[in-house]
Amino acid sequence: MFPAKKIQKLVGTRIQVEMKGEKFVLEGLLESVDDYLNLYLSSATEIVDGERRRMLGSVVLRGNNIVLITPLEE
């Protein structure tokens, strides 16, 4: 199965995203994803060293800057 298809199944759930070259993780509700794995998150929060730092609101993440996507259990 293609990665985009697996990620599309996560739309509507909370995920954590580790970005390339960054020391923090973003967590939010996955609203949509495209074929390039660009992500649109709502209610996004920045997490640094396991601690929630700031609320970002809505963010768009470019797919080629994403290292890891982890679904969260609610």
mmCIF file of the N, C-alpha and C atoms, coordinates in Angstrom:
data_MODEL
# 
_entry.id   MODEL 
# 
loop_
_atom_site.group_PDB 
_atom_site.id 
_atom_site.type_symbol 
_atom_site.label_atom_id 
_atom_site.label_alt_id 
_atom_site.label_comp_id 
_atom_site.label_asym_id 
_atom_site.label_entity_id 
_atom_site.label_seq_id 
_atom_site.pdbx_PDB_ins_code 
_atom_site.Cartn_x 
_atom_site.Cartn_y 
_atom_site.Cartn_z 
_atom_site.occupancy 
_atom_site.B_iso_or_equiv 
_atom_site.pdbx_formal_charge 
_atom_site.auth_seq_id 
_atom_site.auth_comp_id 
_atom_site.auth_asym_id 
_atom_site.auth_atom_id 
_atom_site.pdbx_PDB_model_num 
ATOM 1   N N  . MET A 1 1  ? 0.845  -1.176 0.000  1.00 0.00 ? 1  MET A N  1 
ATOM 2   C CA . MET A 1 1  ? 0.000  0.000  0.000  1.00 0.00 ? 1  MET A CA 1 
ATOM 3   C C  . MET A 1 1  ? 0.894  1.243  0.000  1.00 0.00 ? 1  MET A C  1 
ATOM 4   N N  . PHE A 1 2  ? 0.482  2.273  -0.728 1.00 0.00 ? 2  PHE A N  1 
ATOM 5   C CA . PHE A 1 2  ? 1.247  3.502  -0.809 1.00 0.00 ? 2  PHE A CA 1 
ATOM 6   C C  . PHE A 1 2  ? 1.128  4.298  0.493  1.00 0.00 ? 2  PHE A C  1 
ATOM 7   N N  . PRO A 1 3  ? 2.179  5.001  0.889  1.00 0.00 ? 3  PRO A N  1 
ATOM 8   C CA . PRO A 1 3  ? 2.136  5.762  2.148  1.00 0.00 ? 3  PRO A CA 1 
ATOM 9   C C  . PRO A 1 3  ? 0.982  6.759  2.205  1.00 0.00 ? 3  PRO A C  1 
ATOM 10  N N  . ALA A 1 4  ? 0.685  7.433  1.103  1.00 0.00 ? 4  ALA A N  1 
ATOM 11  C CA . ALA A 1 4  ? -0.392 8.428  1.115  1.00 0.00 ? 4  ALA A CA 1 
ATOM 12  C C  . ALA A 1 4  ? -1.737 7.773  1.450  1.00 0.00 ? 4  ALA A C  1 
ATOM 13  N N  . LYS A 1 5  ? -1.957 6.568  0.978  1.00 0.00 ? 5  LYS A N  1 
ATOM 14  C CA . LYS A 1 5  ? -3.215 5.872  1.272  1.00 0.00 ? 5  LYS A CA 1 
ATOM 15  C C  . LYS A 1 5  ? -3.322 5.539  2.758  1.00 0.00 ? 5  LYS A C  1 
ATOM 16  N N  . LYS A 1 6  ? -2.210 5.125  3.367  1.00 0.00 ? 6  LYS A N  1 
ATOM 17  C CA . LYS A 1 6  ? -2.214 4.819  4.805  1.00 0.00 ? 6  LYS A CA 1 
ATOM 18  C C  . LYS A 1 6  ? -2.486 6.079  5.613  1.00 0.00 ? 6  LYS A C  1 
ATOM 19  N N  . ILE A 1 7  ? -1.869 7.188  5.229  1.00 0.00 ? 7  ILE A N  1 
ATOM 20  C CA . ILE A 1 7  ? -2.048 8.437  5.950  1.00 0.00 ? 7  ILE A CA 1 
ATOM 21  C C  . ILE A 1 7  ? -3.465 8.972  5.754  1.00 0.00 ? 7  ILE A C  1 
ATOM 22  N N  . GLN A 1 8  ? -4.046 8.780  4.578  1.00 0.00 ? 8  GLN A N  1 
ATOM 23  C CA . GLN A 1 8  ? -5.412 9.241  4.333  1.00 0.00 ? 8  GLN A CA 1 
ATOM 24  C C  . GLN A 1 8  ? -6.404 8.560  5.271  1.00 0.00 ? 8  GLN A C  1 
ATOM 25  N N  . LYS A 1 9  ? -6.088 7.346  5.703  1.00 0.00 ? 9  LYS A N  1 
ATOM 26  C CA . LYS A 1 9  ? -6.956 6.649  6.654  1.00 0.00 ? 9  LYS A CA 1 
ATOM 27  C C  . LYS A 1 9  ? -6.921 7.298  8.030  1.00 0.00 ? 9  LYS A C  1 
ATOM 28  N N  . LEU A 1 10 ? -5.899 8.125  8.294  1.00 0.00 ? 10 LEU A N  1 
ATOM 29  C CA . LEU A 1 10 ? -5.765 8.794  9.586  1.00 0.00 ? 10 LEU A CA 1 
ATOM 30  C C  . LEU A 1 10 ? -6.476 10.149 9.647  1.00 0.00 ? 10 LEU A C  1 
ATOM 31  N N  . VAL A 1 11 ? -7.051 10.593 8.530  1.00 0.00 ? 11 VAL A N  1 
ATOM 32  C CA . VAL A 1 11 ? -7.753 11.875 8.520  1.00 0.00 ? 11 VAL A CA 1 
ATOM 33  C C  . VAL A 1 11 ? -8.867 11.848 9.563  1.00 0.00 ? 11 VAL A C  1 
ATOM 34  N N  . GLY A 1 12 ? -8.909 12.890 10.383 1.00 0.00 ? 12 GLY A N  1 
ATOM 35  C CA . GLY A 1 12 ? -9.900 12.967 11.457 1.00 0.00 ? 12 GLY A CA 1 
ATOM 36  C C  . GLY A 1 12 ? -9.374 12.482 12.791 1.00 0.00 ? 12 GLY A C  1 
ATOM 37  N N  . THR A 1 13 ? -8.124 12.020 12.852 1.00 0.00 ? 13 THR A N  1 
ATOM 38  C CA . THR A 1 13 ? -7.535 11.563 14.108 1.00 0.00 ? 13 THR A CA 1 
ATOM 39  C C  . THR A 1 13 ? -6.371 12.472 14.499 1.00 0.00 ? 13 THR A C  1 
ATOM 40  N N  . ARG A 1 14 ? -5.948 12.371 15.755 1.00 0.00 ? 14 ARG A N  1 
ATOM 41  C CA . ARG A 1 14 ? -4.800 13.149 16.252 1.00 0.00 ? 14 ARG A CA 1 
ATOM 42  C C  . ARG A 1 14 ? -3.514 12.404 15.912 1.00 0.00 ? 14 ARG A C  1 
ATOM 43  N N  . ILE A 1 15 ? -2.525 13.163 15.453 1.00 0.00 ? 15 ILE A N  1 
ATOM 44  C CA . ILE A 1 15 ? -1.231 12.578 15.095 1.00 0.00 ? 15 ILE A CA 1 
ATOM 45  C C  . ILE A 1 15 ? -0.100 13.436 15.653 1.00 0.00 ? 15 ILE A C  1 
ATOM 46  N N  . GLN A 1 16 ? 1.081  12.835 15.751 1.00 0.00 ? 16 GLN A N  1 
ATOM 47  C CA . GLN A 1 16 ? 2.310  13.556 16.056 1.00 0.00 ? 16 GLN A CA 1 
ATOM 48  C C  . GLN A 1 16 ? 3.187  13.489 14.817 1.00 0.00 ? 16 GLN A C  1 
ATOM 49  N N  . VAL A 1 17 ? 3.854  14.603 14.503 1.00 0.00 ? 17 VAL A N  1 
ATOM 50  C CA . VAL A 1 17 ? 4.691  14.689 13.314 1.00 0.00 ? 17 VAL A CA 1 
ATOM 51  C C  . VAL A 1 17 ? 6.069  15.201 13.718 1.00 0.00 ? 17 VAL A C  1 
ATOM 52  N N  . GLU A 1 18 ? 7.110  14.412 13.385 1.00 0.00 ? 18 GLU A N  1 
ATOM 53  C CA . GLU A 1 18 ? 8.487  14.845 13.604 1.00 0.00 ? 18 GLU A CA 1 
ATOM 54  C C  . GLU A 1 18 ? 8.999  15.424 12.290 1.00 0.00 ? 18 GLU A C  1 
ATOM 55  N N  . MET A 1 19 ? 9.543  16.637 12.375 1.00 0.00 ? 19 MET A N  1 
ATOM 56  C CA . MET A 1 19 ? 10.003 17.339 11.188 1.00 0.00 ? 19 MET A CA 1 
ATOM 57  C C  . MET A 1 19 ? 11.508 17.178 10.998 1.00 0.00 ? 19 MET A C  1 
ATOM 58  N N  . LYS A 1 20 ? 11.948 17.209 9.760  1.00 0.00 ? 20 LYS A N  1 
ATOM 59  C CA . LYS A 1 20 ? 13.358 17.102 9.409  1.00 0.00 ? 20 LYS A CA 1 
ATOM 60  C C  . LYS A 1 20 ? 14.134 18.308 9.954  1.00 0.00 ? 20 LYS A C  1 
ATOM 61  N N  . GLY A 1 21 ? 15.268 18.046 10.596 1.00 0.00 ? 21 GLY A N  1 
ATOM 62  C CA . GLY A 1 21 ? 16.137 19.115 11.065 1.00 0.00 ? 21 GLY A CA 1 
ATOM 63  C C  . GLY A 1 21 ? 15.635 19.886 12.263 1.00 0.00 ? 21 GLY A C  1 
ATOM 64  N N  . GLU A 1 22 ? 14.568 19.464 12.869 1.00 0.00 ? 22 GLU A N  1 
ATOM 65  C CA . GLU A 1 22 ? 14.003 20.165 14.017 1.00 0.00 ? 22 GLU A CA 1 
ATOM 66  C C  . GLU A 1 22 ? 14.104 19.293 15.263 1.00 0.00 ? 22 GLU A C  1 
ATOM 67  N N  . LYS A 1 23 ? 14.108 19.937 16.409 1.00 0.00 ? 23 LYS A N  1 
ATOM 68  C CA . LYS A 1 23 ? 14.195 19.198 17.666 1.00 0.00 ? 23 LYS A CA 1 
ATOM 69  C C  . LYS A 1 23 ? 12.857 19.163 18.383 1.00 0.00 ? 23 LYS A C  1 
ATOM 70  N N  . PHE A 1 24 ? 11.797 19.462 17.659 1.00 0.00 ? 24 PHE A N  1 
ATOM 71  C CA . PHE A 1 24 ? 10.482 19.428 18.275 1.00 0.00 ? 24 PHE A CA 1 
ATOM 72  C C  . PHE A 1 24 ? 9.521  18.608 17.430 1.00 0.00 ? 24 PHE A C  1 
ATOM 73  N N  . VAL A 1 25 ? 8.399  18.316 18.029 1.00 0.00 ? 25 VAL A N  1 
ATOM 74  C CA . VAL A 1 25 ? 7.355  17.510 17.400 1.00 0.00 ? 25 VAL A CA 1 
ATOM 75  C C  . VAL A 1 25 ? 6.088  18.360 17.369 1.00 0.00 ? 25 VAL A C  1 
ATOM 76  N N  . LEU A 1 26 ? 5.310  18.209 16.327 1.00 0.00 ? 26 LEU A N  1 
ATOM 77  C CA . LEU A 1 26 ? 4.016  18.866 16.253 1.00 0.00 ? 26 LEU A CA 1 
ATOM 78  C C  . LEU A 1 26 ? 2.926  17.821 16.467 1.00 0.00 ? 26 LEU A C  1 
ATOM 79  N N  . GLU A 1 27 ? 1.906  18.216 17.198 1.00 0.00 ? 27 GLU A N  1 
ATOM 80  C CA . GLU A 1 27 ? 0.773  17.326 17.456 1.00 0.00 ? 27 GLU A CA 1 
ATOM 81  C C  . GLU A 1 27 ? -0.491 18.074 17.088 1.00 0.00 ? 27 GLU A C  1 
ATOM 82  N N  . GLY A 1 28 ? -1.399 17.398 16.388 1.00 0.00 ? 28 GLY A N  1 
ATOM 83  C CA . GLY A 1 28 ? -2.649 18.047 16.016 1.00 0.00 ? 28 GLY A CA 1 
ATOM 84  C C  . GLY A 1 28 ? -3.608 17.093 15.346 1.00 0.00 ? 28 GLY A C  1 
ATOM 85  N N  . LEU A 1 29 ? -4.752 17.627 14.980 1.00 0.00 ? 29 LEU A N  1 
ATOM 86  C CA . LEU A 1 29 ? -5.796 16.858 14.315 1.00 0.00 ? 29 LEU A CA 1 
ATOM 87  C C  . LEU A 1 29 ? -5.553 16.917 12.812 1.00 0.00 ? 29 LEU A C  1 
ATOM 88  N N  . LEU A 1 30 ? -5.377 15.763 12.193 1.00 0.00 ? 30 LEU A N  1 
ATOM 89  C CA . LEU A 1 30 ? -5.132 15.695 10.759 1.00 0.00 ? 30 LEU A CA 1 
ATOM 90  C C  . LEU A 1 30 ? -6.429 15.968 10.012 1.00 0.00 ? 30 LEU A C  1 
ATOM 91  N N  . GLU A 1 31 ? -6.447 17.090 9.288  1.00 0.00 ? 31 GLU A N  1 
ATOM 92  C CA . GLU A 1 31 ? -7.639 17.488 8.534  1.00 0.00 ? 31 GLU A CA 1 
ATOM 93  C C  . GLU A 1 31 ? -7.602 16.968 7.104  1.00 0.00 ? 31 GLU A C  1 
ATOM 94  N N  . SER A 1 32 ? -6.405 17.014 6.471  1.00 0.00 ? 32 SER A N  1 
ATOM 95  C CA . SER A 1 32 ? -6.304 16.518 5.096  1.00 0.00 ? 32 SER A CA 1 
ATOM 96  C C  . SER A 1 32 ? -4.855 16.216 4.745  1.00 0.00 ? 32 SER A C  1 
ATOM 97  N N  . VAL A 1 33 ? -4.695 15.426 3.677  1.00 0.00 ? 33 VAL A N  1 
ATOM 98  C CA . VAL A 1 33 ? -3.378 15.034 3.167  1.00 0.00 ? 33 VAL A CA 1 
ATOM 99  C C  . VAL A 1 33 ? -3.496 14.911 1.649  1.00 0.00 ? 33 VAL A C  1 
ATOM 100 N N  . ASP A 1 34 ? -2.397 15.210 0.933  1.00 0.00 ? 34 ASP A N  1 
ATOM 101 C CA . ASP A 1 34 ? -2.423 15.045 -0.516 1.00 0.00 ? 34 ASP A CA 1 
ATOM 102 C C  . ASP A 1 34 ? -1.421 13.977 -0.949 1.00 0.00 ? 34 ASP A C  1 
ATOM 103 N N  . ASP A 1 35 ? -1.258 13.799 -2.252 1.00 0.00 ? 35 ASP A N  1 
ATOM 104 C CA . ASP A 1 35 ? -0.384 12.748 -2.783 1.00 0.00 ? 35 ASP A CA 1 
ATOM 105 C C  . ASP A 1 35 ? 1.091  12.967 -2.467 1.00 0.00 ? 35 ASP A C  1 
ATOM 106 N N  . TYR A 1 36 ? 1.475  14.204 -2.129 1.00 0.00 ? 36 TYR A N  1 
ATOM 107 C CA . TYR A 1 36 ? 2.866  14.511 -1.790 1.00 0.00 ? 36 TYR A CA 1 
ATOM 108 C C  . TYR A 1 36 ? 3.115  14.437 -0.286 1.00 0.00 ? 36 TYR A C  1 
ATOM 109 N N  . LEU A 1 37 ? 2.115  13.967 0.467  1.00 0.00 ? 37 LEU A N  1 
ATOM 110 C CA . LEU A 1 37 ? 2.129  13.869 1.926  1.00 0.00 ? 37 LEU A CA 1 
ATOM 111 C C  . LEU A 1 37 ? 2.215  15.229 2.602  1.00 0.00 ? 37 LEU A C  1 
ATOM 112 N N  . ASN A 1 38 ? 1.759  16.288 1.914  1.00 0.00 ? 38 ASN A N  1 
ATOM 113 C CA . ASN A 1 38 ? 1.586  17.569 2.579  1.00 0.00 ? 38 ASN A CA 1 
ATOM 114 C C  . ASN A 1 38 ? 0.418  17.393 3.541  1.00 0.00 ? 38 ASN A C  1 
ATOM 115 N N  . LEU A 1 39 ? 0.570  17.883 4.760  1.00 0.00 ? 39 LEU A N  1 
ATOM 116 C CA . LEU A 1 39 ? -0.449 17.685 5.785  1.00 0.00 ? 39 LEU A CA 1 
ATOM 117 C C  . LEU A 1 39 ? -1.057 19.011 6.214  1.00 0.00 ? 39 LEU A C  1 
ATOM 118 N N  . TYR A 1 40 ? -2.345 18.998 6.500  1.00 0.00 ? 40 TYR A N  1 
ATOM 119 C CA . TYR A 1 40 ? -3.025 20.141 7.092  1.00 0.00 ? 40 TYR A CA 1 
ATOM 120 C C  . TYR A 1 40 ? -3.490 19.699 8.474  1.00 0.00 ? 40 TYR A C  1 
ATOM 121 N N  . LEU A 1 41 ? -2.956 20.351 9.519  1.00 0.00 ? 41 LEU A N  1 
ATOM 122 C CA . LEU A 1 41 ? -3.313 20.040 10.906 1.00 0.00 ? 41 LEU A CA 1 
ATOM 123 C C  . LEU A 1 41 ? -4.071 21.206 11.513 1.00 0.00 ? 41 LEU A C  1 
ATOM 124 N N  . SER A 1 42 ? -5.093 20.901 12.300 1.00 0.00 ? 42 SER A N  1 
ATOM 125 C CA . SER A 1 42 ? -5.770 21.925 13.080 1.00 0.00 ? 42 SER A CA 1 
ATOM 126 C C  . SER A 1 42 ? -5.468 21.659 14.550 1.00 0.00 ? 42 SER A C  1 
ATOM 127 N N  . SER A 1 43 ? -5.630 22.660 15.370 1.00 0.00 ? 43 SER A N  1 
ATOM 128 C CA . SER A 1 43 ? -5.351 22.571 16.810 1.00 0.00 ? 43 SER A CA 1 
ATOM 129 C C  . SER A 1 43 ? -3.940 22.046 17.063 1.00 0.00 ? 43 SER A C  1 
ATOM 130 N N  . ALA A 1 44 ? -2.990 22.513 16.279 1.00 0.00 ? 44 ALA A N  1 
ATOM 131 C CA . ALA A 1 44 ? -1.610 22.033 16.385 1.00 0.00 ? 44 ALA A CA 1 
ATOM 132 C C  . ALA A 1 44 ? -0.905 22.632 17.598 1.00 0.00 ? 44 ALA A C  1 
ATOM 133 N N  . THR A 1 45 ? -0.059 21.801 18.219 1.00 0.00 ? 45 THR A N  1 
ATOM 134 C CA . THR A 1 45 ? 0.724  22.197 19.380 1.00 0.00 ? 45 THR A CA 1 
ATOM 135 C C  . THR A 1 45 ? 2.172  21.808 19.137 1.00 0.00 ? 45 THR A C  1 
ATOM 136 N N  . GLU A 1 46 ? 3.085  22.685 19.532 1.00 0.00 ? 46 GLU A N  1 
ATOM 137 C CA . GLU A 1 46 ? 4.512  22.398 19.440 1.00 0.00 ? 46 GLU A CA 1 
ATOM 138 C C  . GLU A 1 46 ? 4.958  21.718 20.741 1.00 0.00 ? 46 GLU A C  1 
ATOM 139 N N  . ILE A 1 47 ? 5.680  20.605 20.610 1.00 0.00 ? 47 ILE A N  1 
ATOM 140 C CA . ILE A 1 47 ? 6.174  19.861 21.769 1.00 0.00 ? 47 ILE A CA 1 
ATOM 141 C C  . ILE A 1 47 ? 7.694  19.816 21.689 1.00 0.00 ? 47 ILE A C  1 
ATOM 142 N N  . VAL A 1 48 ? 8.350  20.336 22.740 1.00 0.00 ? 48 VAL A N  1 
ATOM 143 C CA . VAL A 1 48 ? 9.812  20.348 22.799 1.00 0.00 ? 48 VAL A CA 1 
ATOM 144 C C  . VAL A 1 48 ? 10.235 19.580 24.047 1.00 0.00 ? 48 VAL A C  1 
ATOM 145 N N  . ASP A 1 49 ? 11.071 18.564 23.871 1.00 0.00 ? 49 ASP A N  1 
ATOM 146 C CA . ASP A 1 49 ? 11.544 17.727 24.983 1.00 0.00 ? 49 ASP A CA 1 
ATOM 147 C C  . ASP A 1 49 ? 10.385 17.170 25.812 1.00 0.00 ? 49 ASP A C  1 
ATOM 148 N N  . GLY A 1 50 ? 9.325  16.751 25.142 1.00 0.00 ? 50 GLY A N  1 
ATOM 149 C CA . GLY A 1 50 ? 8.185  16.145 25.827 1.00 0.00 ? 50 GLY A CA 1 
ATOM 150 C C  . GLY A 1 50 ? 7.264  17.135 26.518 1.00 0.00 ? 50 GLY A C  1 
ATOM 151 N N  . GLU A 1 51 ? 7.523  18.427 26.390 1.00 0.00 ? 51 GLU A N  1 
ATOM 152 C CA . GLU A 1 51 ? 6.731  19.462 27.057 1.00 0.00 ? 51 GLU A CA 1 
ATOM 153 C C  . GLU A 1 51 ? 6.016  20.318 26.018 1.00 0.00 ? 51 GLU A C  1 
ATOM 154 N N  . ARG A 1 52 ? 4.719  20.516 26.212 1.00 0.00 ? 52 ARG A N  1 
ATOM 155 C CA . ARG A 1 52 ? 3.958  21.354 25.288 1.00 0.00 ? 52 ARG A CA 1 
ATOM 156 C C  . ARG A 1 52 ? 4.404  22.807 25.452 1.00 0.00 ? 52 ARG A C  1 
ATOM 157 N N  . ARG A 1 53 ? 4.874  23.405 24.345 1.00 0.00 ? 53 ARG A N  1 
ATOM 158 C CA . ARG A 1 53 ? 5.416  24.765 24.403 1.00 0.00 ? 53 ARG A CA 1 
ATOM 159 C C  . ARG A 1 53 ? 4.401  25.822 24.020 1.00 0.00 ? 53 ARG A C  1 
ATOM 160 N N  . ARG A 1 54 ? 3.789  25.671 22.848 1.00 0.00 ? 54 ARG A N  1 
ATOM 161 C CA . ARG A 1 54 ? 2.852  26.698 22.395 1.00 0.00 ? 54 ARG A CA 1 
ATOM 162 C C  . ARG A 1 54 ? 1.821  26.123 21.438 1.00 0.00 ? 54 ARG A C  1 
ATOM 163 N N  . MET A 1 55 ? 0.660  26.776 21.431 1.00 0.00 ? 55 MET A N  1 
ATOM 164 C CA . MET A 1 55 ? -0.412 26.415 20.513 1.00 0.00 ? 55 MET A CA 1 
ATOM 165 C C  . MET A 1 55 ? -0.172 27.139 19.198 1.00 0.00 ? 55 MET A C  1 
ATOM 166 N N  . LEU A 1 56 ? -0.236 26.410 18.090 1.00 0.00 ? 56 LEU A N  1 
ATOM 167 C CA . LEU A 1 56 ? -0.007 27.000 16.778 1.00 0.00 ? 56 LEU A CA 1 
ATOM 168 C C  . LEU A 1 56 ? -1.289 27.191 15.986 1.00 0.00 ? 56 LEU A C  1 
ATOM 169 N N  . GLY A 1 57 ? -2.339 26.482 16.356 1.00 0.00 ? 57 GLY A N  1 
ATOM 170 C CA . GLY A 1 57 ? -3.589 26.569 15.601 1.00 0.00 ? 57 GLY A CA 1 
ATOM 171 C C  . GLY A 1 57 ? -3.522 25.713 14.352 1.00 0.00 ? 57 GLY A C  1 
ATOM 172 N N  . SER A 1 58 ? -3.886 26.274 13.208 1.00 0.00 ? 58 SER A N  1 
ATOM 173 C CA . SER A 1 58 ? -3.861 25.550 11.933 1.00 0.00 ? 58 SER A CA 1 
ATOM 174 C C  . SER A 1 58 ? -2.496 25.693 11.275 1.00 0.00 ? 58 SER A C  1 
ATOM 175 N N  . VAL A 1 59 ? -1.950 24.569 10.797 1.00 0.00 ? 59 VAL A N  1 
ATOM 176 C CA . VAL A 1 59 ? -0.655 24.588 10.115 1.00 0.00 ? 59 VAL A CA 1 
ATOM 177 C C  . VAL A 1 59 ? -0.701 23.673 8.893  1.00 0.00 ? 59 VAL A C  1 
ATOM 178 N N  . VAL A 1 60 ? 0.119  24.013 7.909  1.00 0.00 ? 60 VAL A N  1 
ATOM 179 C CA . VAL A 1 60 ? 0.317  23.177 6.731  1.00 0.00 ? 60 VAL A CA 1 
ATOM 180 C C  . VAL A 1 60 ? 1.774  22.740 6.740  1.00 0.00 ? 60 VAL A C  1 
ATOM 181 N N  . LEU A 1 61 ? 2.012  21.430 6.650  1.00 0.00 ? 61 LEU A N  1 
ATOM 182 C CA . LEU A 1 61 ? 3.366  20.876 6.687  1.00 0.00 ? 61 LEU A CA 1 
ATOM 183 C C  . LEU A 1 61 ? 3.715  20.313 5.319  1.00 0.00 ? 61 LEU A C  1 
ATOM 184 N N  . ARG A 1 62 ? 4.858  20.697 4.816  1.00 0.00 ? 62 ARG A N  1 
ATOM 185 C CA . ARG A 1 62 ? 5.303  20.204 3.513  1.00 0.00 ? 62 ARG A CA 1 
ATOM 186 C C  . ARG A 1 62 ? 5.798  18.770 3.658  1.00 0.00 ? 62 ARG A C  1 
ATOM 187 N N  . GLY A 1 63 ? 5.324  17.898 2.785  1.00 0.00 ? 63 GLY A N  1 
ATOM 188 C CA . GLY A 1 63 ? 5.590  16.466 2.878  1.00 0.00 ? 63 GLY A CA 1 
ATOM 189 C C  . GLY A 1 63 ? 7.057  16.078 2.871  1.00 0.00 ? 63 GLY A C  1 
ATOM 190 N N  . ASN A 1 64 ? 7.905  16.771 2.091  1.00 0.00 ? 64 ASN A N  1 
ATOM 191 C CA . ASN A 1 64 ? 9.306  16.353 2.032  1.00 0.00 ? 64 ASN A CA 1 
ATOM 192 C C  . ASN A 1 64 ? 10.118 16.819 3.236  1.00 0.00 ? 64 ASN A C  1 
ATOM 193 N N  . ASN A 1 65 ? 9.494  17.502 4.194  1.00 0.00 ? 65 ASN A N  1 
ATOM 194 C CA . ASN A 1 65 ? 10.161 17.885 5.437  1.00 0.00 ? 65 ASN A CA 1 
ATOM 195 C C  . ASN A 1 65 ? 9.727  17.019 6.617  1.00 0.00 ? 65 ASN A C  1 
ATOM 196 N N  . ILE A 1 66 ? 8.889  16.025 6.355  1.00 0.00 ? 66 ILE A N  1 
ATOM 197 C CA . ILE A 1 66 ? 8.361  15.170 7.420  1.00 0.00 ? 66 ILE A CA 1 
ATOM 198 C C  . ILE A 1 66 ? 9.214  13.913 7.529  1.00 0.00 ? 66 ILE A C  1 
ATOM 199 N N  . VAL A 1 67 ? 9.614  13.584 8.770  1.00 0.00 ? 67 VAL A N  1 
ATOM 200 C CA . VAL A 1 67 ? 10.427 12.397 9.028  1.00 0.00 ? 67 VAL A CA 1 
ATOM 201 C C  . VAL A 1 67 ? 9.549  11.248 9.518  1.00 0.00 ? 67 VAL A C  1 
ATOM 202 N N  . LEU A 1 68 ? 8.616  11.552 10.458 1.00 0.00 ? 68 LEU A N  1 
ATOM 203 C CA . LEU A 1 68 ? 7.847  10.504 11.094 1.00 0.00 ? 68 LEU A CA 1 
ATOM 204 C C  . LEU A 1 68 ? 6.436  10.997 11.405 1.00 0.00 ? 68 LEU A C  1 
ATOM 205 N N  . ILE A 1 69 ? 5.443  10.156 11.126 1.00 0.00 ? 69 ILE A N  1 
ATOM 206 C CA . ILE A 1 69 ? 4.050  10.437 11.478 1.00 0.00 ? 69 ILE A CA 1 
ATOM 207 C C  . ILE A 1 69 ? 3.577  9.323  12.389 1.00 0.00 ? 69 ILE A C  1 
ATOM 208 N N  . THR A 1 70 ? 3.097  9.706  13.567 1.00 0.00 ? 70 THR A N  1 
ATOM 209 C CA . THR A 1 70 ? 2.648  8.724  14.555 1.00 0.00 ? 70 THR A CA 1 
ATOM 210 C C  . THR A 1 70 ? 1.203  8.992  14.940 1.00 0.00 ? 70 THR A C  1 
ATOM 211 N N  . PRO A 1 71 ? 0.280  8.033  14.752 1.00 0.00 ? 71 PRO A N  1 
ATOM 212 C CA . PRO A 1 71 ? -1.090 8.238  15.224 1.00 0.00 ? 71 PRO A CA 1 
ATOM 213 C C  . PRO A 1 71 ? -1.134 8.162  16.742 1.00 0.00 ? 71 PRO A C  1 
ATOM 214 N N  . LEU A 1 72 ? -1.999 8.976  17.348 1.00 0.00 ? 72 LEU A N  1 
ATOM 215 C CA . LEU A 1 72 ? -2.138 8.983  18.802 1.00 0.00 ? 72 LEU A CA 1 
ATOM 216 C C  . LEU A 1 72 ? -3.421 8.284  19.196 1.00 0.00 ? 72 LEU A C  1 
ATOM 217 N N  . GLU A 1 73 ? -3.356 7.569  20.294 1.00 0.00 ? 73 GLU A N  1 
ATOM 218 C CA . GLU A 1 73 ? -4.546 6.915  20.820 1.00 0.00 ? 73 GLU A CA 1 
ATOM 219 C C  . GLU A 1 73 ? -5.298 7.929  21.661 1.00 0.00 ? 73 GLU A C  1 
ATOM 220 N N  . GLU A 1 74 ? -6.606 7.944  21.511 1.00 0.00 ? 74 GLU A N  1 
ATOM 221 C CA . GLU A 1 74 ? -7.408 8.928  22.245 1.00 0.00 ? 74 GLU A CA 1 
ATOM 222 C C  . GLU A 1 74 ? -8.130 8.301  23.386 1.00 0.00 ? 74 GLU A C  1 
# 
